[in-house]
Amino acid sequence: MTATVLDRPQPAEPLPDDPDRTRSALWRRLSLAALLVGTTVLYLWNLSINGWANSFYTAAIQAGSQSWKAWFFGSSDMANSITVDKPPASLWIPALSVRVFGLNSWSVLVPEVLMGVGSVALLYFITRRYFGHWAGIGAGAVLALTPVAAMMFRFDNPEALLILLMIAACGAVLRAMEPGAKSVWWMVAAGTAVGFGFLTKQLEVMLIVPAMAVTYLAFGPGRWLRRIGHLFASLGALIVSAGWWVLAVELWPASSRPYIGGSQNNSILELTFGYNGLGRLDGNEKGSVGGGGRAREMSGAAAEMFGQGGPGGPGAGGPGGGMWGSTGWLRMFEPAQGGQIAWLIPSSLILGVAALVLIGRASRTDLRRAYLSVFGLWMLIMVGVFSFMAGIFHSYYTAAIAPALAAVIAVSAVVCWRERAALWVRLVLAAATWTAAIWGFVLLNRSADFVPWLRFVVLVVGIVAGALMLGAQRGVLAAVAASLAVLAGLAGPLAYTVDTVTTAKQGSIISAGPQVEGEFGPGGGHGRHGRFNGAFGPLGAGRTQAGARGGFPGMGGAPGMGAPGQAGGGPGASPAGGLLNGSTPSDEMVAVLRNDADRYTWVAAAIGSNEASGYQIASGYSVMPIGGFNGTDPSPTLDQFKQYVADGRIHYFISGGRGDRGGEGFGGMPGMGESGTSSEISSWVKEHFTATTVDGVTLYDLTSPKN
């Protein structure tokens, strides 16, 4: 077998005044500056185009900037009626930013951008430590230009902080494996990063734990009992760093804290292991729009309305995925996910296997193998889980794969490139280049009217680059082959990313890049033009407010629900928001809500967090989101709501747009957004209070009951 680069004698180190060394150092500094400054500019570019981004989280950030209790718990409103359906760590930093700089799009989203740039920088430094500068540049560049990652680093979902913490955790494991390192403390640091990742997005961060544990146990220093002890120390740090907040919530009297959104029993443990845990795997998320009861009825009604059959039927994208798309090994390559994350996955697998073969004769504790192990297992585990999870799945979840993919393909390419003297290695490099070019052509062809010439350039350049790789042992030919290969591999992701940062992304379900043919449903492949990435994507997804197409009347004012170019869904769409997109109140409505607002705990109440969010953000006063995100949480109960009204704590009840919708939930679809207690509250209000309409939105003044 060919000897690895570390087995061979290394060239003598140049003298300090050697001009070659000076030029090399300058190029390194310039390339690093280009990576980090370029990433910063790219992510900040026209950032305010995203407006309030995900208003569900923006309302909670606003609440946390005004109330320390809301900040600690992650409450949706300043009056602490209910939390978001995640732990609050991802809200803490933006809320502090808003507390300092005031509420605006930049104060909410710039912290996310900084976390994105920090993730790129951290991945660079970790990679450089074990593979050198150019490998680090490659890993950082691939991460920065992965479309779904670039999108989420400009958005206020939990992904930005989650990705930063996952990279930090894996970096700490690798540091623990270095000779002479204080291994136990680095493992404690790794566990702590995972613990705060849990406080960011709960069990999703746990998907990297097997990769960390297997890598350290298999390739870590010292005896196996010592390594096991360090793993338990890391587990202890994880439990402490996540458990302190969970314990505080569980011990805090329920009467003096907000209801835990997303749970049915006001329990953070239920939320962890149910709606945000096992329910995501088996599809039984009680209280979601896709899980049991009336929500399942809604799922079937929606699927039938869209001509797709019931959940899990032919229109659901295939077996096992229901309304969230098909499940199976090809899920990451389907239209809904392919352009988000999958550009380089096939090539990374080819190069990764070859790199492991090349490193194969190194010692057990070789850090290059450990690096490929921790990031490679991270990638494979997440791809596997996301491919087969039957519960709620959105294409933007795949952003969590991006750092691992970037790490694997960059270092594997460098390892193979350094060993290209061997013919079989050059064949592997050529095969990986051709694979990237052909697959890039396929992905670009799914949006054939998006930069239509690009797919042919990618294909031709990639084929030429692969052919040149066969003879690229040294000199100009090698440099040209490498440059063309990088161009073929990154041109498609770059184009998608540029489209992403120049297009508005708002709502609860968003996608990177241009419209993709056949992207109906999360599984894609249904031959329609609407962008439905996840459940009912255009109800709040849309690639852009201005670029949405078509839609259905009365669906809550989400992008895609009316004529293009209209924030809030176009002429005739409801400004009241809906299940997946925030409300867009008029100046008249805001003035009504602000009138005597200081007299009330909540200036209004509305079904669902998104419908409530826009009113709260615009008015600056608490709006109660009845039932939480989906409108299905039993908070408040009817009796509690009646007591709040009797005590004069709520001014208005907002029924929705297009006049009174008859209690049918968002957009008049049965079961969508109203079920259980929220439906009872809506019916009680309509029976005992008189409706009035303000700019197309139905209000009930809860201080003036019917005679």
C-alpha positions as CSV (number, residue, x, y, z in Angstrom):
1,M,0.0,0.0,0.0
2,T,1.2,3.5,-0.7
3,A,2.8,5.2,2.3
4,T,1.0,8.1,3.8
5,V,2.3,11.6,3.7
6,L,3.2,11.5,7.4
7,D,5.2,8.3,6.8
8,R,7.5,10.0,4.3
9,P,10.5,12.2,5.1
10,Q,9.3,15.8,5.1
11,P,11.2,18.6,3.3
12,A,13.4,20.8,5.4
13,E,11.7,23.9,6.9
14,P,12.6,27.0,4.9
15,L,14.7,29.7,6.7
16,P,12.8,32.5,8.3
17,D,14.0,35.0,5.6
18,D,13.2,32.7,2.7
19,P,11.1,34.6,0.2
20,D,9.1,31.5,-0.5
21,R,8.1,31.2,3.1
22,T,7.1,34.9,3.2
23,R,4.9,34.6,0.1
24,S,3.3,31.4,1.5
25,A,2.5,33.1,4.8
26,L,1.0,36.1,2.9
27,W,-1.2,33.9,0.8
28,R,-2.4,32.1,3.9
29,R,-3.3,35.3,5.6
30,L,-5.0,36.6,2.5
31,S,-7.0,33.5,1.9
32,L,-8.1,33.3,5.5
33,A,-9.2,36.9,5.4
34,A,-11.0,36.3,2.1
35,L,-12.9,33.4,3.7
36,L,-14.0,35.2,6.8
37,V,-14.6,38.6,5.4
38,G,-16.3,37.2,2.4
39,T,-18.6,35.0,4.5
40,T,-19.4,38.0,6.7
41,V,-20.3,40.2,3.8
42,L,-22.3,37.4,2.1
43,Y,-24.4,36.7,5.2
44,L,-24.9,40.4,6.0
45,W,-25.9,41.3,2.5
46,N,-29.3,42.8,2.4
47,L,-30.1,41.1,5.7
48,S,-33.2,43.1,6.4
49,I,-34.9,41.6,3.4
50,N,-35.8,38.8,5.7
51,G,-37.8,41.2,7.9
52,W,-38.8,39.4,11.1
53,A,-37.7,36.1,9.6
54,N,-39.5,33.5,11.8
55,S,-41.9,35.8,13.7
56,F,-42.7,32.9,16.0
57,Y,-39.1,33.2,17.4
58,T,-38.9,36.9,16.9
59,A,-41.9,37.5,19.2
60,A,-40.1,35.4,21.9
61,I,-36.9,37.4,21.3
62,Q,-38.9,40.6,21.8
63,A,-40.5,39.1,24.9
64,G,-37.1,38.2,26.3
65,S,-35.7,41.7,25.7
66,Q,-38.5,43.1,27.9
67,S,-38.9,40.5,30.6
68,W,-36.1,38.5,32.3
69,K,-38.6,35.8,33.1
70,A,-39.6,35.5,29.5
71,W,-35.8,35.5,28.6
72,F,-35.1,32.6,31.0
73,F,-38.0,30.4,29.9
74,G,-38.3,31.4,26.3
75,S,-41.8,32.8,26.5
76,S,-43.7,33.8,23.4
77,D,-45.1,36.8,25.1
78,M,-43.9,39.3,27.7
79,A,-46.7,38.3,30.1
80,N,-45.4,34.7,30.1
81,S,-48.5,32.8,29.1
82,I,-46.6,30.1,27.1
83,T,-43.1,29.3,25.8
84,V,-42.0,28.4,22.4
85,D,-41.8,24.7,21.7
86,K,-38.0,24.6,22.2
87,P,-35.7,25.4,25.1
88,P,-34.6,29.0,25.1
89,A,-30.8,29.0,24.5
90,S,-31.0,30.1,20.9
91,L,-33.2,33.1,22.0
92,W,-30.9,34.3,24.7
93,I,-28.2,36.1,22.6
94,P,-30.6,37.8,20.1
95,A,-32.8,38.9,23.1
96,L,-29.8,40.5,24.7
97,S,-29.0,42.2,21.4
98,V,-32.5,43.6,21.1
99,R,-32.4,44.7,24.7
100,V,-29.3,46.8,23.8
101,F,-30.1,47.9,20.3
102,G,-33.9,47.9,20.2
103,L,-36.2,45.7,18.2
104,N,-35.4,45.7,14.5
105,S,-34.5,43.1,11.9
106,W,-30.7,43.6,12.2
107,S,-30.6,43.3,16.0
108,V,-32.5,40.0,15.7
109,L,-30.5,38.5,12.8
110,V,-27.0,39.9,13.2
111,P,-26.3,37.5,16.1
112,E,-27.2,34.6,13.8
113,V,-24.8,35.9,11.2
114,L,-22.0,36.1,13.7
115,M,-22.7,32.6,14.8
116,G,-22.5,31.5,11.2
117,V,-19.2,33.3,10.6
118,G,-18.0,31.8,13.9
119,S,-18.9,28.3,12.8
120,V,-17.0,28.8,9.5
121,A,-13.9,30.1,11.4
122,L,-14.1,27.4,14.1
123,L,-14.3,24.6,11.5
124,Y,-11.3,26.2,9.7
125,F,-9.1,26.3,12.8
126,I,-10.0,22.7,13.8
127,T,-9.3,21.4,10.3
128,R,-6.1,23.4,9.9
129,R,-4.7,21.9,13.1
130,Y,-4.8,18.4,11.7
131,F,-4.6,18.8,7.9
132,G,-3.1,22.2,7.2
133,H,-4.2,25.6,6.0
134,W,-5.7,24.8,2.7
135,A,-7.8,21.9,4.0
136,G,-9.2,24.4,6.6
137,I,-10.0,26.9,3.9
138,G,-11.8,24.2,1.9
139,A,-13.8,23.0,4.9
140,G,-14.8,26.6,5.8
141,A,-15.7,27.5,2.2
142,V,-17.9,24.5,1.7
143,L,-19.7,25.2,4.9
144,A,-20.1,28.9,4.1
145,L,-21.5,28.1,0.6
146,T,-23.8,25.2,1.5
147,P,-27.2,26.8,0.6
148,V,-29.2,25.6,3.5
149,A,-26.5,26.6,6.0
150,A,-26.2,30.1,4.5
151,M,-30.0,30.5,4.8
152,M,-30.1,29.4,8.4
153,F,-27.2,31.7,9.4
154,R,-29.4,34.6,8.3
155,F,-32.5,33.4,10.2
156,D,-33.6,33.3,13.8
157,N,-34.3,29.6,14.1
158,P,-32.1,27.6,16.5
159,E,-29.9,26.1,13.8
160,A,-27.1,28.8,13.9
161,L,-26.3,28.2,17.6
162,L,-26.8,24.5,17.3
163,I,-24.3,24.2,14.4
164,L,-21.7,26.3,16.3
165,L,-22.0,24.2,19.4
166,M,-21.8,20.9,17.5
167,I,-18.6,22.0,15.8
168,A,-17.2,23.0,19.1
169,A,-18.1,19.7,20.7
170,C,-16.4,17.7,18.0
171,G,-13.4,20.0,18.1
172,A,-13.0,19.4,21.8
173,V,-13.1,15.7,21.4
174,L,-10.3,15.9,18.9
175,R,-8.2,18.1,21.3
176,A,-8.8,15.5,24.0
177,M,-7.1,13.0,21.8
178,E,-3.9,14.9,21.2
179,P,-0.7,13.7,22.9
180,G,-0.1,15.5,26.2
181,A,-3.6,17.0,26.3
182,K,-5.6,17.3,29.5
183,S,-8.0,14.8,28.0
184,V,-10.6,14.7,30.7
185,W,-11.1,18.5,30.7
186,W,-11.4,18.6,26.9
187,M,-14.0,15.8,27.1
188,V,-15.9,17.8,29.8
189,A,-15.8,20.8,27.4
190,A,-17.3,18.6,24.7
191,G,-20.1,17.4,27.0
192,T,-20.8,21.0,28.0
193,A,-21.1,22.1,24.4
194,V,-23.6,19.2,23.7
195,G,-25.5,20.1,26.9
196,F,-26.0,23.7,25.7
197,G,-26.9,22.2,22.3
198,F,-29.7,20.3,24.1
199,L,-30.9,23.7,25.5
200,T,-30.9,24.9,21.9
201,K,-32.8,22.2,20.0
202,Q,-33.1,19.3,22.4
203,L,-32.5,15.8,21.1
204,E,-31.2,16.8,17.6
205,V,-27.8,17.6,19.1
206,M,-27.7,14.0,20.5
207,L,-27.2,12.7,17.0
208,I,-23.5,13.7,17.2
209,V,-23.0,11.9,20.5
210,P,-22.5,8.4,19.0
211,A,-19.9,9.8,16.6
212,M,-18.1,11.5,19.5
213,A,-18.2,8.5,21.8
214,V,-17.2,5.9,19.1
215,T,-14.3,8.0,17.9
216,Y,-12.9,8.7,21.4
217,L,-13.4,5.1,22.5
218,A,-11.8,3.6,19.3
219,F,-9.0,6.1,18.7
220,G,-8.4,8.0,21.9
221,P,-5.2,7.8,23.9
222,G,-4.5,5.6,26.9
223,R,-6.1,2.4,28.1
224,W,-9.7,1.6,27.3
225,L,-10.8,2.0,31.0
226,R,-9.3,5.5,31.0
227,R,-11.2,6.4,27.9
228,I,-14.4,5.0,29.2
229,G,-13.9,7.1,32.4
230,H,-13.4,10.2,30.2
231,L,-16.6,9.5,28.3
232,F,-18.5,9.3,31.6
233,A,-17.0,12.6,32.7
234,S,-18.2,14.1,29.4
235,L,-21.7,12.6,30.0
236,G,-21.8,14.1,33.4
237,A,-20.9,17.5,32.0
238,L,-23.7,17.1,29.4
239,I,-26.2,16.3,32.1
240,V,-25.2,19.2,34.3
241,S,-25.0,21.8,31.5
242,A,-28.4,20.8,30.1
243,G,-30.0,19.6,33.4
244,W,-29.8,22.7,35.4
245,W,-32.4,24.5,33.3
246,V,-34.6,21.4,32.9
247,L,-34.5,21.0,36.7
248,A,-35.3,24.6,37.3
249,V,-38.3,24.4,35.0
250,E,-39.6,21.1,36.6
251,L,-39.2,22.5,40.1
252,W,-40.6,25.9,39.4
253,P,-44.3,26.2,40.5
254,A,-46.3,25.8,37.3
255,S,-48.6,28.6,38.5
256,S,-45.8,31.2,38.4
257,R,-44.1,30.2,35.1
258,P,-45.3,30.0,31.5
259,Y,-46.9,26.9,30.1
260,I,-44.4,24.7,28.3
261,G,-45.3,25.1,24.6
262,G,-45.5,22.0,22.5
263,S,-46.4,19.7,25.5
264,Q,-49.8,18.5,26.4
265,N,-49.1,18.2,30.1
266,N,-47.1,21.4,30.8
267,S,-43.9,19.3,31.1
268,I,-40.5,20.0,29.6
269,L,-39.8,16.2,29.9
270,E,-42.8,15.4,27.9
271,L,-41.8,18.0,25.3
272,T,-38.3,16.5,25.2
273,F,-39.3,12.8,24.7
274,G,-42.6,13.3,22.9
275,Y,-43.2,16.2,20.5
276,N,-39.5,17.0,20.1
277,G,-38.2,13.5,20.7
278,L,-39.5,10.1,19.7
279,G,-42.5,11.7,18.0
280,R,-40.2,13.0,15.4
281,L,-39.0,9.5,14.6
282,D,-42.3,7.6,14.6
283,G,-44.6,10.4,13.5
284,N,-46.7,10.4,16.7
285,E,-46.2,14.0,17.7
286,K,-49.3,14.5,19.9
287,G,-50.6,18.1,19.4
288,S,-48.8,18.7,16.1
289,V,-50.5,19.3,12.7
290,G,-49.4,15.9,11.7
291,G,-49.9,13.9,14.9
292,G,-53.1,12.3,16.4
293,G,-56.6,13.5,16.8
294,R,-58.1,16.4,14.9
295,A,-54.6,17.2,13.6
296,R,-54.5,13.9,11.8
297,E,-58.0,14.7,10.4
298,M,-56.6,18.0,9.2
299,S,-53.6,16.2,7.6
300,G,-55.9,14.0,5.6
301,A,-58.2,16.8,4.7
302,A,-55.3,18.9,3.5
303,A,-53.8,16.0,1.5
304,E,-57.2,15.4,-0.1
305,M,-57.6,19.1,-0.9
306,F,-54.2,19.1,-2.6
307,G,-55.1,16.0,-4.6
308,Q,-52.7,13.8,-2.7
309,G,-54.7,11.2,-0.7
310,G,-54.3,10.8,3.0
311,P,-51.1,10.8,5.1
312,G,-48.8,8.1,3.9
313,G,-50.7,7.7,0.7
314,P,-49.4,8.1,-2.8
315,G,-49.4,11.9,-2.6
316,A,-47.5,11.9,0.6
317,G,-44.3,11.1,-1.2
318,G,-44.1,7.4,-0.5
319,P,-44.3,5.0,2.4
320,G,-43.5,6.0,5.9
321,G,-43.4,9.7,5.7
322,G,-47.0,10.7,5.6
323,M,-47.6,14.5,5.1
324,W,-43.9,15.1,5.7
325,G,-42.7,13.3,2.6
326,S,-41.3,9.9,1.7
327,T,-38.7,8.1,3.9
328,G,-35.8,6.1,2.6
329,W,-32.1,6.4,1.7
330,L,-32.9,8.7,-1.3
331,R,-34.7,11.3,0.8
332,M,-31.7,13.7,0.9
333,F,-31.5,13.6,-2.9
334,E,-35.1,14.3,-3.6
335,P,-36.2,17.8,-4.9
336,A,-37.1,19.2,-1.6
337,Q,-33.7,18.4,0.0
338,G,-31.3,17.9,-2.9
339,G,-30.4,21.5,-3.7
340,Q,-30.3,22.4,0.0
341,I,-27.5,20.0,1.1
342,A,-26.8,17.1,-1.3
343,W,-24.5,18.7,-3.8
344,L,-21.3,17.1,-2.5
345,I,-22.6,14.1,-0.5
346,P,-21.8,11.5,-3.2
347,S,-18.3,12.8,-3.8
348,S,-17.6,13.0,-0.1
349,L,-18.4,9.3,0.3
350,I,-16.1,8.4,-2.6
351,L,-13.2,10.6,-1.3
352,G,-13.9,9.7,2.4
353,V,-13.5,5.9,1.8
354,A,-10.3,6.5,-0.2
355,A,-8.8,8.8,2.5
356,L,-9.5,6.2,5.2
357,V,-7.7,3.6,3.0
358,L,-4.7,5.9,2.7
359,I,-4.6,6.5,6.4
360,G,-5.2,2.9,7.1
361,R,-1.6,1.9,8.1
362,A,-1.2,4.8,10.6
363,S,-1.3,4.2,14.3
364,R,-4.6,3.7,16.2
365,T,-4.4,7.2,17.7
366,D,-3.8,8.9,14.4
367,L,-5.7,12.2,14.6
368,R,-6.4,12.4,10.9
369,R,-8.4,9.1,11.2
370,A,-10.1,10.4,14.3
371,Y,-11.1,13.6,12.5
372,L,-12.6,11.7,9.6
373,S,-14.3,9.3,12.1
374,V,-16.1,12.0,14.2
375,F,-17.2,14.1,11.3
376,G,-17.9,11.2,9.0
377,L,-20.1,9.4,11.5
378,W,-21.8,12.7,12.3
379,M,-22.7,13.1,8.6
380,L,-23.8,9.5,8.1
381,I,-25.9,9.3,11.3
382,M,-27.8,12.6,10.5
383,V,-28.4,11.6,6.9
384,G,-29.7,8.2,8.1
385,V,-32.0,9.7,10.8
386,F,-33.3,12.5,8.6
387,S,-33.9,10.0,5.8
388,F,-36.1,7.7,7.9
389,M,-37.8,9.9,10.5
390,A,-41.5,9.6,9.9
391,G,-42.5,12.7,12.0
392,I,-42.2,16.4,11.3
393,F,-39.4,17.0,8.9
394,H,-38.5,20.2,7.0
395,S,-35.7,20.6,4.5
396,Y,-33.9,23.2,6.6
397,Y,-33.2,20.6,9.2
398,T,-30.4,19.4,6.9
399,A,-28.3,22.5,7.8
400,A,-27.1,20.4,10.7
401,I,-25.4,18.1,8.2
402,A,-23.4,20.9,6.5
403,P,-20.4,21.2,8.9
404,A,-19.8,17.4,8.8
405,L,-20.1,17.3,5.0
406,A,-17.8,20.2,4.6
407,A,-15.2,18.7,6.9
408,V,-15.3,15.2,5.2
409,I,-15.0,16.4,1.6
410,A,-12.4,19.0,2.3
411,V,-10.0,16.8,4.3
412,S,-10.6,13.7,2.2
413,A,-9.8,15.7,-1.0
414,V,-6.6,17.0,0.6
415,V,-5.5,13.5,1.8
416,C,-6.1,12.1,-1.7
417,W,-4.5,15.0,-3.4
418,R,-1.3,14.6,-1.4
419,E,-1.1,11.0,-2.5
420,R,-2.0,11.6,-6.2
421,A,1.3,10.0,-7.3
422,A,-0.6,6.7,-7.2
423,L,-2.8,6.0,-10.2
424,W,-5.6,4.6,-8.2
425,V,-5.8,7.8,-6.2
426,R,-6.0,9.9,-9.3
427,L,-8.8,7.6,-10.5
428,V,-10.6,8.3,-7.3
429,L,-10.1,12.0,-7.6
430,A,-11.4,11.9,-11.2
431,A,-14.4,9.8,-10.2
432,A,-15.3,12.2,-7.4
433,T,-15.0,15.2,-9.7
434,W,-17.2,13.6,-12.4
435,T,-19.7,12.6,-9.8
436,A,-19.9,16.1,-8.4
437,A,-20.3,17.6,-11.9
438,I,-23.0,15.1,-13.1
439,W,-25.0,15.4,-9.8
440,G,-24.6,19.2,-9.9
441,F,-26.1,19.1,-13.5
442,V,-29.0,17.0,-12.2
443,L,-29.7,19.4,-9.4
444,L,-29.5,22.5,-11.5
445,N,-31.6,20.9,-14.2
446,R,-34.5,20.7,-11.6
447,S,-34.7,24.5,-11.8
448,A,-34.0,24.7,-15.5
449,D,-34.9,28.4,-15.8
450,F,-32.5,29.4,-13.0
451,V,-29.2,30.5,-14.6
452,P,-30.0,28.1,-17.4
453,W,-26.4,28.0,-18.8
454,L,-24.8,27.1,-15.5
455,R,-25.7,23.4,-15.5
456,F,-23.9,22.9,-18.8
457,V,-20.8,24.8,-17.6
458,V,-20.7,22.6,-14.4
459,L,-21.0,19.5,-16.5
460,V,-18.4,20.4,-19.1
461,V,-15.9,21.8,-16.6
462,G,-16.3,18.8,-14.3
463,I,-15.7,16.3,-17.1
464,V,-12.6,18.2,-18.3
465,A,-11.3,18.5,-14.7
466,G,-11.8,14.8,-14.1
467,A,-10.0,13.9,-17.3
468,L,-7.1,16.2,-16.3
469,M,-7.0,14.6,-12.9
470,L,-5.9,11.3,-14.5
471,G,-2.5,12.9,-15.4
472,A,-2.3,15.6,-12.7
473,Q,0.8,14.5,-10.7
474,R,2.5,17.9,-10.5
475,G,3.0,21.3,-12.1
476,V,0.6,23.5,-14.0
477,L,-1.6,20.5,-15.1
478,A,-2.2,19.6,-11.4
479,A,-3.1,23.2,-10.5
480,V,-5.5,23.5,-13.5
481,A,-7.2,20.2,-12.7
482,A,-7.6,21.1,-9.0
483,S,-9.0,24.6,-9.8
484,L,-11.5,23.3,-12.4
485,A,-12.6,20.5,-10.0
486,V,-13.3,23.1,-7.2
487,L,-15.2,25.2,-9.7
488,A,-17.3,22.3,-10.9
489,G,-18.1,21.3,-7.3
490,L,-18.9,24.7,-5.8
491,A,-20.5,26.6,-8.7
492,G,-24.0,25.1,-8.1
493,P,-24.0,25.7,-4.3
494,L,-22.6,29.2,-4.8
495,A,-25.4,30.1,-7.3
496,Y,-28.0,28.7,-4.9
497,T,-26.5,30.6,-2.0
498,V,-26.4,33.9,-3.9
499,D,-30.1,33.4,-4.8
500,T,-30.8,32.6,-1.1
501,V,-29.2,35.7,0.3
502,T,-30.9,38.0,-2.3
503,T,-34.4,36.6,-1.7
504,A,-36.7,37.2,1.2
505,K,-37.0,34.3,3.7
506,Q,-39.9,34.6,6.1
507,G,-42.2,32.2,7.9
508,S,-41.9,28.9,9.7
509,I,-40.8,26.8,6.8
510,I,-38.3,28.1,4.3
511,S,-36.0,26.7,1.6
512,A,-32.8,27.8,0.0
513,G,-32.2,28.5,-3.6
514,P,-34.6,28.8,-6.6
515,Q,-38.0,27.2,-7.3
516,V,-37.4,23.5,-8.0
517,E,-39.6,21.6,-10.5
518,G,-41.4,18.7,-8.8
519,E,-40.8,20.0,-5.3
520,F,-44.5,19.6,-4.1
521,G,-44.4,18.0,-0.7
522,P,-41.3,17.4,1.4
523,G,-40.5,14.4,-0.6
524,G,-40.8,16.2,-3.9
525,G,-41.3,14.6,-7.2
526,H,-45.0,15.4,-7.5
527,G,-44.8,17.5,-10.7
528,R,-46.4,20.7,-9.4
529,H,-45.0,24.2,-9.3
530,G,-46.0,25.2,-5.8
531,R,-43.2,25.2,-3.2
532,F,-44.4,22.9,-0.4
533,N,-41.2,22.1,1.6
534,G,-42.7,20.3,4.5
535,A,-46.3,20.4,5.5
536,F,-48.1,22.9,3.3
537,G,-44.9,24.9,2.6
538,P,-46.5,27.9,0.9
539,L,-48.6,28.5,4.0
540,G,-45.6,30.2,5.4
541,A,-42.6,28.9,3.5
542,G,-42.3,30.3,0.0
543,R,-38.8,30.9,-1.3
544,T,-39.7,34.6,-1.3
545,Q,-42.5,36.9,-0.6
546,A,-42.2,38.3,-4.1
547,G,-41.6,35.0,-5.9
548,A,-44.4,32.9,-4.5
549,R,-46.8,31.4,-6.9
550,G,-50.5,30.7,-6.7
551,G,-52.1,29.6,-3.5
552,F,-55.4,28.9,-1.8
553,P,-57.8,31.5,-0.5
554,G,-58.0,32.1,3.2
555,M,-54.9,30.3,4.2
556,G,-53.8,32.8,6.7
557,G,-52.0,35.4,4.7
558,A,-48.8,33.3,4.1
559,P,-46.5,33.9,1.1
560,G,-47.8,32.1,-1.9
561,M,-51.4,32.6,-0.9
562,G,-52.1,35.4,-3.3
563,A,-50.6,37.6,-6.0
564,P,-46.8,37.9,-6.1
565,G,-45.1,40.8,-4.5
566,Q,-47.5,41.3,-1.5
567,A,-46.1,40.7,1.9
568,G,-48.8,38.9,3.8
569,G,-50.0,37.0,0.8
570,G,-51.3,39.4,-1.8
571,P,-54.6,41.1,-2.4
572,G,-57.4,39.6,-0.5
573,A,-55.2,37.4,1.8
574,S,-55.7,37.7,5.5
575,P,-53.4,40.1,7.4
576,A,-54.1,37.9,10.5
577,G,-51.4,35.5,9.7
578,G,-51.9,31.7,10.0
579,L,-50.4,28.5,11.1
580,L,-47.0,29.0,9.4
581,N,-46.6,32.7,8.9
582,G,-46.9,35.7,11.2
583,S,-49.7,38.3,11.0
584,T,-49.1,41.6,9.3
585,P,-51.3,44.1,11.1
586,S,-52.2,47.4,9.5
587,D,-51.5,50.8,11.1
588,E,-55.2,51.0,12.0
589,M,-55.1,47.6,13.8
590,V,-51.9,48.6,15.7
591,A,-53.5,51.8,16.8
592,V,-56.6,49.9,18.1
593,L,-54.4,47.5,20.1
594,R,-52.3,50.3,21.6
595,N,-55.3,52.2,22.8
596,D,-55.3,51.9,26.6
597,A,-52.8,49.0,26.3
598,D,-51.2,49.7,29.6
599,R,-54.4,48.7,31.4
600,Y,-54.2,45.1,30.2
601,T,-51.9,42.2,30.8
602,W,-52.5,41.1,27.2
603,V,-53.8,43.6,24.6
604,A,-55.2,40.7,22.7
605,A,-55.4,36.9,22.4
606,A,-55.3,34.9,19.2
607,I,-55.3,31.3,18.2
608,G,-51.7,30.1,17.5
609,S,-48.3,31.7,18.1
610,N,-47.8,32.9,14.6
611,E,-51.1,34.7,14.4
612,A,-50.3,36.3,17.7
613,S,-46.7,37.1,16.9
614,G,-47.2,39.9,14.3
615,Y,-49.6,41.8,16.5
616,Q,-47.2,41.6,19.4
617,I,-44.2,42.7,17.4
618,A,-46.0,45.6,15.8
619,S,-47.8,46.9,18.9
620,G,-45.0,46.3,21.4
621,Y,-47.5,44.8,23.9
622,S,-48.2,41.2,24.9
623,V,-50.5,39.2,22.8
624,M,-51.6,35.8,24.2
625,P,-50.9,32.9,21.7
626,I,-53.8,30.5,22.6
627,G,-52.7,26.9,22.1
628,G,-49.1,27.7,21.3
629,F,-47.5,27.2,17.8
630,N,-50.1,24.8,16.5
631,G,-53.1,26.1,18.5
632,T,-53.4,22.6,20.0
633,D,-51.7,23.0,23.4
634,P,-54.2,23.2,26.3
635,S,-53.1,26.6,27.3
636,P,-55.0,28.4,28.6
637,T,-58.0,26.2,29.5
638,L,-61.4,27.7,28.9
639,D,-61.9,28.3,32.7
640,Q,-58.5,30.1,32.9
641,F,-59.4,32.2,29.9
642,K,-62.8,33.1,31.4
643,Q,-61.1,34.2,34.6
644,Y,-58.6,36.4,32.7
645,V,-61.5,38.0,30.9
646,A,-63.5,38.5,34.1
647,D,-60.4,40.1,35.7
648,G,-60.1,42.5,32.8
649,R,-56.6,41.2,31.8
650,I,-57.3,40.7,28.0
651,H,-58.7,43.5,25.8
652,Y,-59.4,41.8,22.5
653,F,-59.8,38.4,21.0
654,I,-58.6,38.3,17.3
655,S,-60.6,35.8,15.3
656,G,-58.8,36.2,12.0
657,G,-59.0,37.7,8.6
658,R,-61.7,37.6,5.9
659,G,-64.3,38.3,8.5
660,D,-65.5,35.6,10.8
661,R,-64.3,32.2,9.6
662,G,-66.8,30.2,11.7
663,G,-64.3,28.6,14.1
664,E,-62.8,26.4,11.4
665,G,-59.2,27.2,12.3
666,F,-56.6,28.8,10.0
667,G,-58.0,29.4,6.6
668,G,-61.2,27.6,7.1
669,M,-59.6,24.1,7.0
670,P,-61.2,21.9,9.7
671,G,-58.9,21.2,12.6
672,M,-56.1,23.4,11.3
673,G,-54.9,25.5,14.2
674,E,-57.9,25.2,16.4
675,S,-58.7,22.1,18.4
676,G,-59.5,21.2,22.0
677,T,-59.4,24.1,24.4
678,S,-58.6,26.7,21.7
679,S,-61.8,25.7,19.8
680,E,-63.7,25.9,23.1
681,I,-62.4,29.4,23.8
682,S,-63.2,30.6,20.2
683,S,-66.7,29.3,20.5
684,W,-67.3,30.9,23.9
685,V,-66.0,34.3,22.8
686,K,-68.2,34.3,19.7
687,E,-71.2,33.4,21.8
688,H,-70.8,36.0,24.4
689,F,-69.1,39.0,22.7
690,T,-69.9,41.1,19.6
691,A,-67.7,41.0,16.5
692,T,-66.3,44.0,14.8
693,T,-64.0,44.2,11.8
694,V,-60.9,46.3,11.6
695,D,-59.2,46.3,8.2
696,G,-60.4,42.9,7.3
697,V,-59.7,41.3,10.7
698,T,-62.4,40.2,13.1
699,L,-62.1,41.5,16.7
700,Y,-64.1,40.8,19.8
701,D,-63.8,43.4,22.6
702,L,-63.7,41.2,25.7
703,T,-64.5,44.2,28.0
704,S,-67.9,44.6,26.4
705,P,-70.0,41.4,26.6
706,K,-73.3,41.0,24.8
707,N,-76.3,42.2,26.7
